[in-house]
């Protein structure tokens, strides 16, 4: 069984934001596979529903044997354990875990769409992605992360914290 290279976006804008990111990373390592890379943490104004607290975001690269659906089920379970309650789209959350890329798979199921359909629209996704893999090619758009970032219309501030 081969390992899959998966890019995952983490986000939190409730409570102890940094601790939620750290707890989610620890749980992913315990349940999903090993993490080979982590971006810096970035603080970003909320996207979609802007009248809420700023988010902390980061991207990790996970090596996993899980299928995309198995991995997504585990990530949803981790979100729930860390207090995520899904009441409104783009609402505040303790933790948000999104699969951005799963190898170069183009895939859609009841629980996951790959690559994530909004990567190219969001600077808070593209900036940490560019930090880790600036030359990664988006399998749908056939453009590098650097190019997608240059073309991105999103103007929300994304501030590197370290």
Short mmCIF file of the C-alpha atoms (twelve columns), coordinates in Angstrom:
data_MODEL
# 
_entry.id   MODEL 
# 
loop_
_atom_site.group_PDB 
_atom_site.id 
_atom_site.type_symbol 
_atom_site.label_atom_id 
_atom_site.label_alt_id 
_atom_site.label_comp_id 
_atom_site.label_asym_id 
_atom_site.label_seq_id 
_atom_site.Cartn_x 
_atom_site.Cartn_y 
_atom_site.Cartn_z 
_atom_site.pdbx_PDB_model_num 
ATOM 1   C CA . UNK A 1   0.000   0.000  0.000   1 
ATOM 2   C CA . UNK A 2   1.572   3.258  -1.065  1 
ATOM 3   C CA . UNK A 3   1.619   6.541  0.805   1 
ATOM 4   C CA . UNK A 4   -0.411  9.459  -0.452  1 
ATOM 5   C CA . UNK A 5   0.805   13.048 -0.217  1 
ATOM 6   C CA . UNK A 6   -2.002  15.217 1.110   1 
ATOM 7   C CA . UNK A 7   -2.097  18.977 1.696   1 
ATOM 8   C CA . UNK A 8   -4.438  19.954 4.532   1 
ATOM 9   C CA . UNK A 9   -5.509  23.464 5.554   1 
ATOM 10  C CA . UNK A 10  -6.127  24.067 9.251   1 
ATOM 11  C CA . UNK A 11  -8.057  27.064 10.513  1 
ATOM 12  C CA . UNK A 12  -9.363  28.309 13.870  1 
ATOM 13  C CA . UNK A 13  -11.055 31.518 15.002  1 
ATOM 14  C CA . UNK A 14  -12.554 30.585 18.373  1 
ATOM 15  C CA . UNK A 15  -10.981 30.167 21.790  1 
ATOM 16  C CA . UNK A 16  -7.289  29.277 22.040  1 
ATOM 17  C CA . UNK A 17  -6.722  29.284 18.286  1 
ATOM 18  C CA . UNK A 18  -3.081  28.171 18.319  1 
ATOM 19  C CA . UNK A 19  -3.833  25.307 20.731  1 
ATOM 20  C CA . UNK A 20  -6.633  24.064 18.474  1 
ATOM 21  C CA . UNK A 21  -4.197  23.948 15.534  1 
ATOM 22  C CA . UNK A 22  -1.652  22.056 17.670  1 
ATOM 23  C CA . UNK A 23  -4.239  19.573 19.005  1 
ATOM 24  C CA . UNK A 24  -5.546  18.899 15.486  1 
ATOM 25  C CA . UNK A 25  -1.997  18.259 14.239  1 
ATOM 26  C CA . UNK A 26  -1.335  15.852 17.117  1 
ATOM 27  C CA . UNK A 27  -4.580  13.945 16.431  1 
ATOM 28  C CA . UNK A 28  -3.842  13.769 12.689  1 
ATOM 29  C CA . UNK A 29  -0.404  12.325 13.440  1 
ATOM 30  C CA . UNK A 30  -1.946  9.727  15.760  1 
ATOM 31  C CA . UNK A 31  -4.751  8.703  13.396  1 
ATOM 32  C CA . UNK A 32  -3.914  9.642  9.816   1 
ATOM 33  C CA . UNK A 33  -0.176  9.349  9.122   1 
ATOM 34  C CA . UNK A 34  3.000   11.380 9.415   1 
ATOM 35  C CA . UNK A 35  3.412   15.076 8.771   1 
ATOM 36  C CA . UNK A 36  6.376   15.876 6.533   1 
ATOM 37  C CA . UNK A 37  5.987   19.677 6.273   1 
ATOM 38  C CA . UNK A 38  4.227   22.517 8.097   1 
ATOM 39  C CA . UNK A 39  3.806   26.103 6.959   1 
ATOM 40  C CA . UNK A 40  4.073   29.104 9.225   1 
ATOM 41  C CA . UNK A 41  0.910   30.238 10.982  1 
ATOM 42  C CA . UNK A 42  -0.942  33.115 9.314   1 
ATOM 43  C CA . UNK A 43  -3.602  35.389 10.726  1 
ATOM 44  C CA . UNK A 44  -6.371  36.227 8.300   1 
ATOM 45  C CA . UNK A 45  -9.597  38.199 8.329   1 
ATOM 46  C CA . UNK A 46  -12.617 35.907 8.088   1 
ATOM 47  C CA . UNK A 47  -13.600 35.006 4.509   1 
ATOM 48  C CA . UNK A 48  -17.210 34.669 3.364   1 
ATOM 49  C CA . UNK A 49  -18.801 35.867 6.597   1 
ATOM 50  C CA . UNK A 50  -16.588 38.787 7.575   1 
ATOM 51  C CA . UNK A 51  -18.177 39.904 10.866  1 
ATOM 52  C CA . UNK A 52  -16.304 37.472 13.103  1 
ATOM 53  C CA . UNK A 53  -12.899 37.005 14.715  1 
ATOM 54  C CA . UNK A 54  -9.763  36.602 12.584  1 
ATOM 55  C CA . UNK A 55  -8.562  33.097 11.765  1 
ATOM 56  C CA . UNK A 56  -5.241  31.444 12.343  1 
ATOM 57  C CA . UNK A 57  -4.420  29.248 9.342   1 
ATOM 58  C CA . UNK A 58  -1.629  26.921 8.314   1 
ATOM 59  C CA . UNK A 59  -1.067  24.160 5.786   1 
ATOM 60  C CA . UNK A 60  0.507   20.790 6.502   1 
ATOM 61  C CA . UNK A 61  1.675   17.995 4.231   1 
ATOM 62  C CA . UNK A 62  0.508   14.595 5.452   1 
ATOM 63  C CA . UNK A 63  1.748   11.215 4.281   1 
ATOM 64  C CA . UNK A 64  -1.133  8.737  4.642   1 
ATOM 65  C CA . UNK A 65  -2.297  5.290  3.590   1 
ATOM 66  C CA . UNK A 66  -5.960  6.292  4.001   1 
ATOM 67  C CA . UNK A 67  -8.201  6.806  0.995   1 
ATOM 68  C CA . UNK A 68  -9.533  10.338 0.456   1 
ATOM 69  C CA . UNK A 69  -12.944 9.400  1.901   1 
ATOM 70  C CA . UNK A 70  -11.423 7.607  4.922   1 
ATOM 71  C CA . UNK A 71  -9.179  10.585 5.605   1 
ATOM 72  C CA . UNK A 72  -12.053 13.076 5.321   1 
ATOM 73  C CA . UNK A 73  -14.165 11.000 7.758   1 
ATOM 74  C CA . UNK A 74  -11.287 11.045 10.265  1 
ATOM 75  C CA . UNK A 75  -10.796 14.809 9.838   1 
ATOM 76  C CA . UNK A 76  -14.517 15.443 10.419  1 
ATOM 77  C CA . UNK A 77  -14.322 13.294 13.560  1 
ATOM 78  C CA . UNK A 78  -11.308 15.313 14.818  1 
ATOM 79  C CA . UNK A 79  -13.192 18.572 14.156  1 
ATOM 80  C CA . UNK A 80  -16.138 17.285 16.190  1 
ATOM 81  C CA . UNK A 81  -13.899 16.154 19.077  1 
ATOM 82  C CA . UNK A 82  -12.294 19.609 19.172  1 
ATOM 83  C CA . UNK A 83  -15.680 21.288 19.544  1 
ATOM 84  C CA . UNK A 84  -16.606 22.215 15.989  1 
ATOM 85  C CA . UNK A 85  -20.318 22.726 15.635  1 
ATOM 86  C CA . UNK A 86  -21.603 23.190 12.088  1 
ATOM 87  C CA . UNK A 87  -24.506 25.625 12.235  1 
ATOM 88  C CA . UNK A 88  -23.842 28.146 9.466   1 
ATOM 89  C CA . UNK A 89  -21.722 28.220 6.329   1 
ATOM 90  C CA . UNK A 90  -18.471 30.179 6.899   1 
ATOM 91  C CA . UNK A 91  -19.416 30.599 10.578  1 
ATOM 92  C CA . UNK A 92  -16.935 30.781 13.470  1 
ATOM 93  C CA . UNK A 93  -15.245 27.516 14.422  1 
ATOM 94  C CA . UNK A 94  -12.801 26.030 16.886  1 
ATOM 95  C CA . UNK A 95  -11.147 24.065 14.086  1 
ATOM 96  C CA . UNK A 96  -11.594 23.599 10.364  1 
ATOM 97  C CA . UNK A 97  -9.709  20.881 8.483   1 
ATOM 98  C CA . UNK A 98  -9.849  20.893 4.675   1 
ATOM 99  C CA . UNK A 99  -8.117  18.546 2.266   1 
ATOM 100 C CA . UNK A 100 -6.640  20.804 -0.424  1 
ATOM 101 C CA . UNK A 101 -4.825  18.235 -2.560  1 
ATOM 102 C CA . UNK A 102 -4.683  14.438 -2.323  1 
ATOM 103 C CA . UNK A 103 -1.769  13.506 -4.596  1 
ATOM 104 C CA . UNK A 104 -2.972  14.929 -7.935  1 
ATOM 105 C CA . UNK A 105 -6.355  13.264 -7.636  1 
ATOM 106 C CA . UNK A 106 -9.417  14.853 -9.225  1 
ATOM 107 C CA . UNK A 107 -12.298 13.284 -7.331  1 
ATOM 108 C CA . UNK A 108 -15.775 13.951 -5.977  1 
ATOM 109 C CA . UNK A 109 -17.769 11.983 -3.393  1 
ATOM 110 C CA . UNK A 110 -20.540 12.688 -0.902  1 
ATOM 111 C CA . UNK A 111 -18.029 14.045 1.647   1 
ATOM 112 C CA . UNK A 112 -15.049 15.420 -0.293  1 
ATOM 113 C CA . UNK A 113 -14.227 17.208 -3.552  1 
ATOM 114 C CA . UNK A 114 -10.596 17.129 -4.707  1 
ATOM 115 C CA . UNK A 115 -8.770  19.285 -5.246  1 
ATOM 116 C CA . UNK A 116 -10.623 21.625 -2.882  1 
ATOM 117 C CA . UNK A 117 -12.803 23.740 -5.205  1 
ATOM 118 C CA . UNK A 118 -11.883 27.149 -3.706  1 
ATOM 119 C CA . UNK A 119 -8.060  26.982 -3.477  1 
ATOM 120 C CA . UNK A 120 -7.575  29.508 -6.301  1 
ATOM 121 C CA . UNK A 121 -9.977  32.026 -4.714  1 
ATOM 122 C CA . UNK A 122 -8.417  32.353 -1.264  1 
ATOM 123 C CA . UNK A 123 -5.137  34.049 -0.350  1 
ATOM 124 C CA . UNK A 124 -5.204  32.478 3.128   1 
ATOM 125 C CA . UNK A 125 -4.911  29.099 1.396   1 
ATOM 126 C CA . UNK A 126 -2.500  30.062 -1.385  1 
ATOM 127 C CA . UNK A 127 0.049   31.914 0.782   1 
ATOM 128 C CA . UNK A 128 0.863   29.001 3.154   1 
ATOM 129 C CA . UNK A 129 0.664   26.595 0.180   1 
ATOM 130 C CA . UNK A 130 3.190   28.744 -1.710  1 
ATOM 131 C CA . UNK A 131 5.473   28.684 1.339   1 
ATOM 132 C CA . UNK A 132 5.556   24.860 1.221   1 
ATOM 133 C CA . UNK A 133 5.265   24.069 -2.513  1 
ATOM 134 C CA . UNK A 134 5.374   27.152 -4.768  1 
ATOM 135 C CA . UNK A 135 5.841   25.049 -7.921  1 
ATOM 136 C CA . UNK A 136 3.102   22.506 -7.172  1 
ATOM 137 C CA . UNK A 137 0.820   22.256 -10.177 1 
ATOM 138 C CA . UNK A 138 -2.935  22.469 -9.605  1 
ATOM 139 C CA . UNK A 139 -4.281  19.327 -11.366 1 
ATOM 140 C CA . UNK A 140 -7.387  21.106 -12.711 1 
ATOM 141 C CA . UNK A 141 -6.056  24.555 -13.653 1 
ATOM 142 C CA . UNK A 142 -2.581  23.330 -14.687 1 
ATOM 143 C CA . UNK A 143 -1.010  26.362 -13.011 1 
ATOM 144 C CA . UNK A 144 1.514   26.552 -10.182 1 
ATOM 145 C CA . UNK A 145 0.527   27.754 -6.725  1 
ATOM 146 C CA . UNK A 146 2.709   30.846 -7.322  1 
ATOM 147 C CA . UNK A 147 0.786   31.672 -10.510 1 
ATOM 148 C CA . UNK A 148 -2.594  31.102 -8.838  1 
ATOM 149 C CA . UNK A 149 -1.534  33.435 -6.006  1 
ATOM 150 C CA . UNK A 150 -0.525  36.164 -8.490  1 
ATOM 151 C CA . UNK A 151 -3.902  35.817 -10.252 1 
ATOM 152 C CA . UNK A 152 -6.006  35.615 -7.060  1 
ATOM 153 C CA . UNK A 153 -8.576  38.419 -6.739  1 
ATOM 154 C CA . UNK A 154 -8.973  37.994 -2.951  1 
ATOM 155 C CA . UNK A 155 -7.566  41.075 -1.205  1 
ATOM 156 C CA . UNK A 156 -7.976  40.029 2.447   1 
ATOM 157 C CA . UNK A 157 -4.843  40.624 4.522   1 
ATOM 158 C CA . UNK A 158 -2.865  37.480 5.367   1 
ATOM 159 C CA . UNK A 159 -0.250  38.180 8.059   1 
ATOM 160 C CA . UNK A 160 2.553   35.731 8.818   1 
ATOM 161 C CA . UNK A 161 2.918   35.139 12.565  1 
ATOM 162 C CA . UNK A 162 5.913   32.802 12.523  1 
# 
